[in-house]
Structure formats: structure tokens, C-alpha cells
């Protein structure tokens, strides 16, 4: 059981690092959010942008982006 918990933690940590790298790459102006224009770099993200933008502010926060990656 302990090995399983550690494995899940390692996978989750790795995923978080990948998501953070992807977010930083897409956030080309480094303002901490991904605009629709920035999202256009990724076709799948662009197609889901309005659904992922839960607060409707026209930008994806890191939390909203993680929902896309998850």
C-alpha cells in the first residue's frame, strides 16, 4: 500500500511539473494567465477554451488549465 501511495504521489508530481511547463510555454506574455490568442497555439485547448474559462474572464488561470490537462 505504501508503494502505491508513493507511486501515485510521484506520478501526480510529475504531471504537475509537466502542466506547469506547458502553462508557462503557452503564457507567452508571462502574465499568469492564458488568453484566447495564446491558447490558439494548441488546437485542443483553443477548442475547449470557453468551457474551461469557468469564471468567464477571457483568460485561463493555472487552475483552469490544470482541468484541461487532467
MDAnalysis code that builds the backbone (N, CA, C; Angstrom):
import MDAnalysis as mda
import numpy as np

u = mda.Universe.empty(210, n_residues=70, atom_resindex=np.repeat(np.arange(70), 3), trajectory=True)
u.add_TopologyAttr("name", ["N", "CA", "C"] * 70)
u.add_TopologyAttr("resid", np.arange(1, 71))
u.add_TopologyAttr("resname", ["UNK", "UNK", "UNK", "UNK", "UNK", "UNK", "UNK", "UNK", "UNK", "UNK", "UNK", "UNK", "UNK", "UNK", "UNK", "UNK", "UNK", "UNK", "UNK", "UNK", "UNK", "UNK", "UNK", "UNK", "UNK", "UNK", "UNK", "UNK", "UNK", "UNK", "UNK", "UNK", "UNK", "UNK", "UNK", "UNK", "UNK", "UNK", "UNK", "UNK", "UNK", "UNK", "UNK", "UNK", "UNK", "UNK", "UNK", "UNK", "UNK", "UNK", "UNK", "UNK", "UNK", "UNK", "UNK", "UNK", "UNK", "UNK", "UNK", "UNK", "UNK", "UNK", "UNK", "UNK", "UNK", "UNK", "UNK", "UNK", "UNK", "UNK"])
u.atoms.positions = np.array([
    [0.832, -1.199, 0.000],
    [0.000, 0.000, 0.000],
    [0.872, 1.257, 0.000],
    [1.929, 1.243, 0.799],
    [2.812, 2.400, 0.874],
    [3.455, 2.677, -0.489],
    [3.828, 1.606, -1.198],
    [4.426, 1.774, -2.524],
    [3.415, 2.377, -3.495],
    [2.175, 1.961, -3.386],
    [1.128, 2.500, -4.248],
    [0.940, 3.993, -3.998],
    [0.892, 4.383, -2.751],
    [0.724, 5.792, -2.398],
    [1.900, 6.606, -2.926],
    [3.102, 6.097, -2.761],
    [4.290, 6.795, -3.256],
    [4.257, 6.895, -4.780],
    [3.829, 5.837, -5.444],
    [3.748, 5.854, -6.906],
    [2.759, 6.913, -7.382],
    [1.618, 6.975, -6.736],
    [0.609, 7.973, -7.092],
    [1.160, 9.379, -6.865],
    [1.860, 9.586, -5.774],
    [2.453, 10.888, -5.475],
    [3.471, 11.280, -6.536],
    [4.330, 10.350, -6.919],
    [5.355, 10.626, -7.932],
    [4.705, 10.967, -9.269],
    [3.701, 10.211, -9.650],
    [3.007, 10.472, -10.915],
    [2.322, 11.836, -10.870],
    [1.665, 12.137, -9.774],
    [0.981, 13.427, -9.640],
    [1.979, 14.579, -9.674],
    [3.110, 14.408, -9.021],
    [4.138, 15.448, -9.018],
    [4.696, 15.660, -10.413],
    [4.933, 14.572, -11.120],
    [5.443, 14.664, -12.490],
    [4.438, 15.361, -13.389],
    [3.161, 15.000, -13.227],
    [2.108, 15.620, -14.021],
    [2.037, 17.113, -13.740],
    [2.134, 17.494, -12.472],
    [2.080, 18.905, -12.104],
    [3.221, 19.677, -12.743],
    [4.404, 19.079, -12.760],
    [5.559, 19.734, -13.370],
    [5.348, 19.913, -14.869],
    [4.820, 18.896, -15.524],
    [4.551, 18.978, -16.965],
    [3.489, 20.039, -17.236],
    [2.428, 20.038, -16.459],
    [1.360, 21.030, -16.638],
    [1.903, 22.442, -16.435],
    [2.759, 22.627, -15.433],
    [3.345, 23.941, -15.172],
    [4.223, 24.384, -16.338],
    [5.005, 23.462, -16.889],
    [5.842, 23.788, -18.049],
    [4.980, 24.158, -19.251],
    [3.934, 23.372, -19.496],
    [3.032, 23.655, -20.615],
    [2.351, 25.011, -20.429],
    [1.925, 25.305, -19.206],
    [1.277, 26.581, -18.915],
    [2.239, 27.723, -19.207],
    [3.470, 27.604, -18.724],
    [4.467, 28.657, -18.926],
    [4.758, 28.865, -20.410],
    [4.788, 27.782, -21.167],
    [5.038, 27.885, -22.605],
    [3.899, 28.618, -23.308],
    [2.673, 28.282, -22.967],
    [1.513, 28.915, -23.602],
    [1.305, 30.357, -23.139],
    [1.674, 30.658, -21.904],
    [1.534, 32.013, -21.352],
    [2.703, 32.865, -21.855],
    [2.666, 33.204, -23.137],
    [3.811, 33.850, -23.781],
    [4.133, 35.236, -23.234],
    [3.158, 35.934, -22.661],
    [3.451, 37.248, -22.084],
    [3.737, 37.176, -20.579],
    [3.745, 35.973, -20.039],
    [4.090, 35.717, -18.625],
    [3.257, 36.531, -17.640],
    [1.969, 36.699, -17.938],
    [1.117, 37.452, -17.017],
    [0.349, 36.554, -16.043],
    [0.629, 35.247, -16.107],
    [-0.015, 34.317, -15.180],
    [-1.353, 33.791, -15.646],
    [-1.698, 34.055, -16.911],
    [-2.955, 33.569, -17.477],
    [-2.757, 33.312, -18.968],
    [-3.590, 32.436, -19.509],
    [-3.537, 32.133, -20.938],
    [-4.745, 32.781, -21.607],
    [-4.478, 33.693, -22.529],
    [-5.551, 34.357, -23.274],
    [-6.023, 33.448, -24.403],
    [-7.133, 33.817, -25.038],
    [-7.615, 33.039, -26.184],
    [-6.579, 33.044, -27.301],
    [-5.920, 34.168, -27.489],
    [-4.891, 34.267, -28.524],
    [-3.733, 33.315, -28.214],
    [-3.315, 33.264, -26.954],
    [-2.235, 32.348, -26.566],
    [-2.694, 30.895, -26.684],
    [-3.938, 30.629, -26.339],
    [-4.479, 29.265, -26.408],
    [-4.534, 28.752, -27.839],
    [-4.587, 29.659, -28.803],
    [-4.662, 29.266, -30.212],
    [-3.435, 28.464, -30.649],
    [-2.361, 28.493, -29.860],
    [-1.162, 27.702, -30.152],
    [-1.431, 26.205, -30.017],
    [-2.493, 25.854, -29.296],
    [-2.838, 24.456, -29.040],
    [-4.286, 24.249, -29.490],
    [-4.469, 23.485, -30.554],
    [-5.804, 23.336, -31.148],
    [-6.832, 22.791, -30.156],
    [-6.460, 21.758, -29.404],
    [-7.399, 21.155, -28.449],
    [-7.776, 22.150, -27.351],
    [-6.795, 22.891, -26.865],
    [-7.061, 23.888, -25.829],
    [-7.948, 25.001, -26.381],
    [-7.651, 25.442, -27.576],
    [-8.433, 26.501, -28.204],
    [-9.896, 26.095, -28.363],
    [-10.126, 24.844, -28.760],
    [-11.490, 24.347, -28.951],
    [-12.278, 24.296, -27.641],
    [-11.593, 24.068, -26.526],
    [-12.266, 23.927, -25.228],
    [-12.187, 25.189, -24.370],
    [-11.598, 26.239, -24.908],
    [-11.300, 27.434, -24.122],
    [-12.509, 27.969, -23.355],
    [-13.615, 28.194, -24.039],
    [-14.788, 28.803, -23.384],
    [-15.343, 27.923, -22.273],
    [-15.266, 26.610, -22.441],
    [-15.730, 25.686, -21.402],
    [-14.795, 25.720, -20.201],
    [-13.499, 25.791, -20.463],
    [-12.509, 25.784, -19.383],
    [-12.463, 27.106, -18.626],
    [-12.816, 28.198, -19.281],
    [-12.802, 29.524, -18.661],
    [-14.018, 29.656, -17.745],
    [-13.954, 28.972, -16.630],
    [-15.086, 28.851, -15.704],
    [-15.575, 30.206, -15.200],
    [-14.657, 31.123, -14.909],
    [-15.080, 32.417, -14.379],
    [-15.448, 33.419, -15.481],
    [-15.269, 33.024, -16.743],
    [-15.695, 33.853, -17.864],
    [-14.927, 35.143, -18.059],
    [-13.685, 35.204, -17.561],
    [-12.918, 36.442, -17.686],
    [-12.089, 36.532, -18.967],
    [-12.207, 35.535, -19.842],
    [-11.480, 35.570, -21.109],
    [-10.056, 35.082, -21.026],
    [-9.674, 34.554, -19.877],
    [-8.329, 34.015, -19.674],
    [-8.427, 32.720, -18.882],
    [-7.439, 31.851, -19.078],
    [-7.368, 30.630, -18.278],
    [-6.327, 30.804, -17.185],
    [-6.760, 30.601, -15.956],
    [-5.828, 30.596, -14.829],
    [-5.094, 29.256, -14.820],
    [-4.102, 29.137, -13.957],
    [-3.400, 27.851, -13.841],
    [-4.370, 26.750, -13.437],
    [-5.275, 27.043, -12.516],
    [-6.247, 26.033, -12.071],
    [-7.167, 25.607, -13.210],
    [-7.624, 26.562, -13.992],
    [-8.484, 26.229, -15.126],
    [-7.710, 25.409, -16.160],
    [-6.442, 25.733, -16.359],
    [-5.606, 24.991, -17.308],
    [-5.367, 23.566, -16.831],
    [-5.163, 23.379, -15.534],
    [-4.956, 22.032, -14.985],
    [-6.171, 21.154, -15.274],
    [-7.359, 21.731, -15.266],
    [-8.568, 20.964, -15.605],
    [-8.475, 20.433, -17.033],
    [-7.880, 21.216, -17.921],
    [-7.684, 20.778, -19.310],
    [-6.660, 19.650, -19.370],
    [-5.591, 19.773, -18.627],
    [-4.517, 18.776, -18.647],
    [-4.918, 17.501, -17.926],
    [-5.839, 17.620, -16.968],
    [-6.231, 16.473, -16.156],
    [-7.127, 15.574, -16.895],
])
